[in-house]
Amino acid sequence: MSTTTPVYIQIHNTIRQEIEAGKWHVGDRIPSERELSIQFNVSRMTLRQAIQTLVDDGILERRVGSGTYVSPKKVTEQMTGIESFTDIMLSQGRVPSSKTVSYFIKPASVSEAERLKLANEELVLRMERIRYGDRIPICFEVAIIPYKFIQNLTKKEITTSLYKAVEKEVGRSIGKAEQTITAMLATEQISENLAIKKGSPLLRLRQITYLDSGEPFEYVSTQYVAERFQFYLEKNN
């Protein structure tokens, strides 16, 4: 299996490192996609893919009609509880289903390796899916999973019920999860996938799931249609 790092990940890593080195600061507008595509000598599509991964990771943010900026750090509050999308839909009497948009093995980006505590360019599975409740698109999900944990699972096991497959077939238990929620607007691509208008409000959940051993098992960025989904938190004093 080839471990050649895709060009968009190389660009992701370079921009991330330049931000960390102070080339751009929080609130700074980075060069346009056209300028960056010329700088990196790549197509606009490849450049846009790299930028999108940085947006998904919360490093950059797009502002409609203005450009792309270095994101500020968000104020966060701890959430509790972990439940799969399938279980959430079933608990509400809805029929869950998914459509896999992409599914491939690749070297981890700098951001992915950091979140999942992996060695440089260690292999991960990147999986993009549209998740449905009663055939209505609820969210667009991008999941990054270390290949070492799922290399003996089939694609069907992974896309049907990942957590159950890991516990049953791999013999590992799912532990805690760290979650953050932010608000955003739908891009053209996301709006097409979720059958909504461009610029519609979304809720983005970023989650790192751990095994009971404490090892990071999965990094997921999920964009929920705000008018079709809400989060409910219960806190004890």
N, C-alpha and C positions, 0 to 999 in steps of 0.2 A: 504494500500500500504506500502510495506516494505521500510524503510529508511536506511537500513544497508549500510554502505559505502563500495563500491567495493574495493577489495584488491589493484588494480592498482592505484586507487585514493589515498588510504592510503600511498602507496609508493611515489606517486607524491608529496603528502603533506610533507612527511618526508624529501625527497631530497630537495625540495624547501626551507624548514625551515633550513636545514643544510647549504645550500648555503648562506642564509640570516644571519645565525649565524657565518659565516666565516670559515666553515670547508673547503670549496673550494672557490677560488677566480676567478675573470675573467681570462680566459685563461688557467685555470687548467684543466687537464684531469681527469675525474672521473673514478672510477674503471670500469672494463669491465662488460659486461652483465652477464658473467659467475660468476664473483666475487660477483656482487650485487644480483644475483638470489640465491646464497648460503647464503649471508648475511641476506636476507629477507625471506629465506626459501620458495621460490616460483618457479614456472616454468619459463623457459626462455621466453616463450610467454607472461606471465603476466608481467614480468619485462620489456620486450620490449614495451609493451603497455603503461606502466607508463612512460618510457623514451620518447616515441613518443609524449605523451601529453605535456611533458616539452619542447620538440623540437618545437612542434606546438605553444607553448606559447612564444617562443623566449628566454627561460631561458637556454636551452642547444642547442648545435649545433653539428651535426655529420660531421666528416672529413673523406672522403673516404680513407681507408687503414691506418687510424691513430687512430681513437677512437672518444669518445664523450667528449666535452669540455664545460665549463661554458661560455656562450655567452657574448661578450662585448656589451655595450649599443650602439645602432646605432644612427648616425646623422640623424635627421628627418626634413622633410619640410612639411608644412601643405598642404593638398590637399583639393579640394572643390568638391562638387557635390555628389549625391547619386542616384543610379539607380539600379533597380533589374536586375539580369541576364536575366530574361525573356524579359524585356523591351529592354535591350541592343541587344539581338539577333533579336528581331522583328524589331528594328530600322535599322538593317543592312540587312533586308530581309532574315533572316535565321529562320528556324523552331526550336524553343527551346524544349528541353525535358530533363527529369531527370530520373536517376535510384537510388532508395533509397537503400543504402548498409546496414545501421543500423539505428534504430529509437527506443529510449528507454528513460525512466525517471530515473533519478538518483540524489543523493546528489551532489551539486556543489563541485568541488575541491577548494583548497585554492586560486589558480590562477583565476579560473572562478568566485568565489565569490568576489574576489578583483575587477576584471574588471567590473562585473555587479552590484557591490555594494549590495551584498546579505548577509543575515545572514549566520552564519556558517552552512554548509551542507544543505542549503535550496534547495528544489527540482528544477531541471532544465531538459529540454529536450535536449538530445544530438542526433543530426541527421547528418549522413554522406551521401553524395550524389555525384554521378558523373553527371556533367551537360554537355549537348550536344548541338551542333549547327548543324543542318542538319545531325543528327545521328553521328557526329564526336565528340569524347570526347574532351572537351575544358578544363575542370578543375575538381578537386576533392575538395569538400567543406565539412567542419565540422562546424556545427552551434550549438551554445549553447544558449538556450532561457529560461528565467525564467518561470517555470511551471505556476505561478500565472497569467501570461498574456495570456496563450493559453489553459488553462484547459477546456474551453468550446468549443474549436474548434475541428473539426474532423481531422484525419490524412490527408485526401484528401485535405481539405482546407489549411492545413499547408504546405503540399508538393507541391501543385499546385501554389498558389500565396499567400504567407504568409502576405506580407504587405497589399495587398488589403483585405484579410480576417480580419486582425486586424482593419483596418479602417471601414469596412462595418459591421462586426459582433460584434466586441468588442467596437466600437465607439471611438477608439483612433487613433491619427494621428502620422505618422512617422516624426521625426524632423531631427536633424543633424546627421552626422556620422564622426567618427575619423578613419583615415586610415593610414596604413604604408605598404610599399612595400619593400621586400627584395628578393635577388636572392638565389637560392638553386639548388641542383641536385636531381633528382628523385630517391627515394628508390625503392627497389624491389617491394614492395606492391603497391606503387603509379604508378610505370611504368606498372604494370599489369592492374590496373584500367583504365589508360589513354591510353593504347595501344602504349607505347613508350619504348625506350630502357632504361635500368637502367643507371642512371647517366646523363640522358638528362637534359638540363637546364629548370628550372621552375621559374616563378615569383610567390611569395607568398604574398597575400594581407591579412592583418589582419585588421578587421574592427569592431568597436563598434558602433552600431546604437542606437540612443536614440528616445524616444517618444517626442512629442512636449512639454510635461511637464518637460523634462529634465531627466527622468528615463532611465537608460540603459535598452534596450529592447533585444539586440541580440549581441553576440560575435561570429564572424565568422573568420575562418582561411581557405583561399582558395588557392589552388596550381594550377596555370594556366600553360599549355604547352606553352613555350616561342615562339615556331615557329607557334603557332595557335592563339595567342592572344597578343595584345599590349594595353597599357594604354595611353590615350591622355588627357593632362591637358591644360586648357586655363586659363591664368592669366591676370588680368588687372593691369595696372600700378597705 
